[in-house]
Amino acid sequence: MSTGAPDFEALLREALTPVDPPAGLVQRLELTLVNLTELAHDELESWELSAMRDPRNWVRPVAAATVGVSAGTALVVLRVRRRHRARKQQSRNVLELAQRTLQDAADEARRILPHR
Protein backbone atom coordinates (compact mmCIF):
# COMPACT_ATOMS: atom_id res chain seq x y z
CA MET A 1 0.00 0.00 0.00
CA SER A 2 1.54 3.25 -1.15
CA THR A 3 0.96 6.40 0.85
CA GLY A 4 2.29 8.71 -1.86
CA ALA A 5 5.14 9.84 0.41
CA PRO A 6 8.58 9.93 -1.16
CA ASP A 7 11.03 7.18 -0.26
CA PHE A 8 13.53 9.27 1.71
CA GLU A 9 16.01 6.45 2.07
CA ALA A 10 16.18 5.98 -1.70
CA LEU A 11 16.45 9.73 -2.24
CA LEU A 12 19.33 9.97 0.25
CA ARG A 13 21.09 6.98 -1.30
CA GLU A 14 20.83 8.62 -4.73
CA ALA A 15 21.96 12.02 -3.44
CA LEU A 16 24.98 10.59 -1.60
CA THR A 17 26.26 8.44 -4.46
CA PRO A 18 29.99 9.12 -4.96
CA VAL A 19 30.86 11.19 -8.02
CA ASP A 20 34.19 10.84 -9.77
CA PRO A 21 36.04 14.13 -10.29
CA PRO A 22 36.80 15.28 -13.84
CA ALA A 23 39.86 13.64 -15.41
CA GLY A 24 42.15 16.67 -15.38
CA LEU A 25 41.10 18.12 -12.04
CA VAL A 26 44.17 16.98 -10.11
CA GLN A 27 46.56 18.28 -12.77
CA ARG A 28 44.75 21.64 -12.95
CA LEU A 29 44.70 21.94 -9.18
CA GLU A 30 48.39 21.10 -8.92
CA LEU A 31 49.28 23.61 -11.65
CA THR A 32 47.23 26.32 -9.91
CA LEU A 33 48.92 25.61 -6.57
CA VAL A 34 52.37 25.68 -8.16
CA ASN A 35 51.57 29.01 -9.85
CA LEU A 36 50.28 30.53 -6.60
CA THR A 37 53.37 29.38 -4.73
CA GLU A 38 55.69 30.83 -7.36
CA LEU A 39 53.79 34.13 -7.54
CA ALA A 40 53.89 34.49 -3.75
CA HIS A 41 57.61 33.71 -3.73
CA ASP A 42 58.27 36.30 -6.46
CA GLU A 43 56.23 38.90 -4.59
CA LEU A 44 58.18 38.30 -1.39
CA GLU A 45 61.52 38.45 -3.22
CA SER A 46 60.65 41.80 -4.76
CA TRP A 47 60.15 43.53 -1.42
CA GLU A 48 62.99 45.52 0.07
CA LEU A 49 63.67 45.30 3.77
CA SER A 50 63.91 49.08 4.10
CA ALA A 51 60.27 49.41 2.97
CA MET A 52 59.18 47.18 5.83
CA ARG A 53 59.79 49.89 8.44
CA ASP A 54 56.38 51.38 7.72
CA PRO A 55 53.57 49.08 8.93
CA ARG A 56 51.35 50.23 6.06
CA ASN A 57 53.67 48.31 3.72
CA TRP A 58 53.16 45.01 5.55
CA VAL A 59 49.86 44.04 3.92
CA ARG A 60 51.22 42.75 0.61
CA PRO A 61 54.10 40.69 2.07
CA VAL A 62 51.82 39.20 4.74
CA ALA A 63 49.21 38.32 2.09
CA ALA A 64 51.90 36.85 -0.17
CA ALA A 65 53.33 34.80 2.69
CA THR A 66 49.87 33.53 3.63
CA VAL A 67 49.03 32.56 0.06
CA GLY A 68 52.46 30.97 -0.45
CA VAL A 69 52.32 28.91 2.73
CA SER A 70 48.73 27.82 2.10
CA ALA A 71 49.32 26.85 -1.54
CA GLY A 72 52.61 25.14 -0.70
CA THR A 73 51.03 23.13 2.09
CA ALA A 74 48.11 22.12 -0.12
CA LEU A 75 50.55 21.10 -2.85
CA VAL A 76 52.53 18.91 -0.44
CA VAL A 77 49.33 17.29 0.85
CA LEU A 78 48.05 16.69 -2.69
CA ARG A 79 51.27 15.05 -3.85
CA VAL A 80 51.75 12.98 -0.69
CA ARG A 81 48.13 11.81 -0.79
CA ARG A 82 48.51 10.76 -4.43
CA ARG A 83 51.32 8.36 -3.49
CA HIS A 84 49.59 6.97 -0.38
CA ARG A 85 48.50 3.66 -1.92
CA ALA A 86 52.05 2.79 -3.04
CA ARG A 87 53.44 3.60 0.42
CA LYS A 88 50.71 1.53 2.05
CA GLN A 89 51.60 -1.52 -0.05
CA GLN A 90 55.32 -1.12 0.74
CA SER A 91 54.75 -0.80 4.49
CA ARG A 92 54.53 -3.77 6.82
CA ASN A 93 52.67 -1.96 9.63
CA VAL A 94 51.08 1.36 10.59
CA LEU A 95 54.24 2.76 12.16
CA GLU A 96 56.27 2.12 9.02
CA LEU A 97 53.48 3.69 6.92
CA ALA A 98 53.53 6.79 9.12
CA GLN A 99 57.34 7.02 8.83
CA ARG A 100 57.21 6.68 5.05
CA THR A 101 54.44 9.29 4.83
CA LEU A 102 56.35 11.79 6.96
CA GLN A 103 59.51 11.21 4.95
CA ASP A 104 57.61 11.68 1.70
CA ALA A 105 56.06 14.93 3.03
CA ALA A 106 59.48 16.24 4.08
CA ASP A 107 61.01 15.35 0.71
CA GLU A 108 58.15 17.05 -1.14
CA ALA A 109 58.42 20.17 1.02
CA ARG A 110 62.14 20.36 0.21
CA ARG A 111 61.32 20.19 -3.52
CA ILE A 112 58.81 23.03 -3.22
CA LEU A 113 60.88 25.35 -1.03
CA PRO A 114 63.23 27.66 -2.91
CA HIS A 115 66.85 26.63 -2.83
CA ARG A 116 68.90 28.98 -0.67
C-alpha positions as CSV (number, residue, x, y, z in Angstrom):
1,M,0.0,0.0,0.0
2,S,1.5,3.2,-1.2
3,T,1.0,6.4,0.9
4,G,2.3,8.7,-1.9
5,A,5.1,9.8,0.4
6,P,8.6,9.9,-1.2
7,D,11.0,7.2,-0.3
8,F,13.5,9.3,1.7
9,E,16.0,6.5,2.1
10,A,16.2,6.0,-1.7
11,L,16.5,9.7,-2.2
12,L,19.3,10.0,0.2
13,R,21.1,7.0,-1.3
14,E,20.8,8.6,-4.7
15,A,22.0,12.0,-3.4
16,L,25.0,10.6,-1.6
17,T,26.3,8.4,-4.5
18,P,30.0,9.1,-5.0
19,V,30.9,11.2,-8.0
20,D,34.2,10.8,-9.8
21,P,36.0,14.1,-10.3
22,P,36.8,15.3,-13.8
23,A,39.9,13.6,-15.4
24,G,42.2,16.7,-15.4
25,L,41.1,18.1,-12.0
26,V,44.2,17.0,-10.1
27,Q,46.6,18.3,-12.8
28,R,44.8,21.6,-13.0
29,L,44.7,21.9,-9.2
30,E,48.4,21.1,-8.9
31,L,49.3,23.6,-11.7
32,T,47.2,26.3,-9.9
33,L,48.9,25.6,-6.6
34,V,52.4,25.7,-8.2
35,N,51.6,29.0,-9.9
36,L,50.3,30.5,-6.6
37,T,53.4,29.4,-4.7
38,E,55.7,30.8,-7.4
39,L,53.8,34.1,-7.5
40,A,53.9,34.5,-3.8
41,H,57.6,33.7,-3.7
42,D,58.3,36.3,-6.5
43,E,56.2,38.9,-4.6
44,L,58.2,38.3,-1.4
45,E,61.5,38.4,-3.2
46,S,60.7,41.8,-4.8
47,W,60.1,43.5,-1.4
48,E,63.0,45.5,0.1
49,L,63.7,45.3,3.8
50,S,63.9,49.1,4.1
51,A,60.3,49.4,3.0
52,M,59.2,47.2,5.8
53,R,59.8,49.9,8.4
54,D,56.4,51.4,7.7
55,P,53.6,49.1,8.9
56,R,51.4,50.2,6.1
57,N,53.7,48.3,3.7
58,W,53.2,45.0,5.6
59,V,49.9,44.0,3.9
60,R,51.2,42.7,0.6
61,P,54.1,40.7,2.1
62,V,51.8,39.2,4.7
63,A,49.2,38.3,2.1
64,A,51.9,36.8,-0.2
65,A,53.3,34.8,2.7
66,T,49.9,33.5,3.6
67,V,49.0,32.6,0.1
68,G,52.5,31.0,-0.4
69,V,52.3,28.9,2.7
70,S,48.7,27.8,2.1
71,A,49.3,26.9,-1.5
72,G,52.6,25.1,-0.7
73,T,51.0,23.1,2.1
74,A,48.1,22.1,-0.1
75,L,50.6,21.1,-2.9
76,V,52.5,18.9,-0.4
77,V,49.3,17.3,0.9
78,L,48.0,16.7,-2.7
79,R,51.3,15.0,-3.9
80,V,51.8,13.0,-0.7
81,R,48.1,11.8,-0.8
82,R,48.5,10.8,-4.4
83,R,51.3,8.4,-3.5
84,H,49.6,7.0,-0.4
85,R,48.5,3.7,-1.9
86,A,52.0,2.8,-3.0
87,R,53.4,3.6,0.4
88,K,50.7,1.5,2.0
89,Q,51.6,-1.5,-0.1
90,Q,55.3,-1.1,0.7
91,S,54.8,-0.8,4.5
92,R,54.5,-3.8,6.8
93,N,52.7,-2.0,9.6
94,V,51.1,1.4,10.6
95,L,54.2,2.8,12.2
96,E,56.3,2.1,9.0
97,L,53.5,3.7,6.9
98,A,53.5,6.8,9.1
99,Q,57.3,7.0,8.8
100,R,57.2,6.7,5.0
101,T,54.4,9.3,4.8
102,L,56.3,11.8,7.0
103,Q,59.5,11.2,5.0
104,D,57.6,11.7,1.7
105,A,56.1,14.9,3.0
106,A,59.5,16.2,4.1
107,D,61.0,15.4,0.7
108,E,58.1,17.0,-1.1
109,A,58.4,20.2,1.0
110,R,62.1,20.4,0.2
111,R,61.3,20.2,-3.5
112,I,58.8,23.0,-3.2
113,L,60.9,25.4,-1.0
114,P,63.2,27.7,-2.9
115,H,66.8,26.6,-2.8
116,R,68.9,29.0,-0.7
